[in-house]
């Protein structure tokens, strides 16, 4: 079980969760900040890897010429998200923004499968975007997937509904699965 307050029954409406503080739905602005921080972290790690491996970049571009090198970024992001959410319920960005991902049904930390589904739903479109060419517009679909949380009263986006998860405000600190 996670360290968040969670109702005995699966929440169905906004009133089933606390109004504010630990256990309340994480606001989408905080969620966006956490996502941007995580993307920045993975982007910098990817750039460092590209530099260390001496991979050639295209003329007038920061993108590597080789397709496999371009695809490293979305793969690194999917792995990072899957592992940290399954293990801690938080990525580094979510930790900084005090957000925790839990199972929708019971408030426990997500399983590795749920974490992978959660990362892959938008991640597949990032993979397509990094192929380049006309696929670059697939990145917009990933953004729309995240933005679907704005329209939901509990701020659950498509990636959360397909993975049986919800993002809640959490107290500071990483919790490990027990």
Beta strands, then each sheet from edge to edge (+ up, - down):
strand 1: 99-103
strand 2: 165-169
sheet 1: 1+ 2-
end
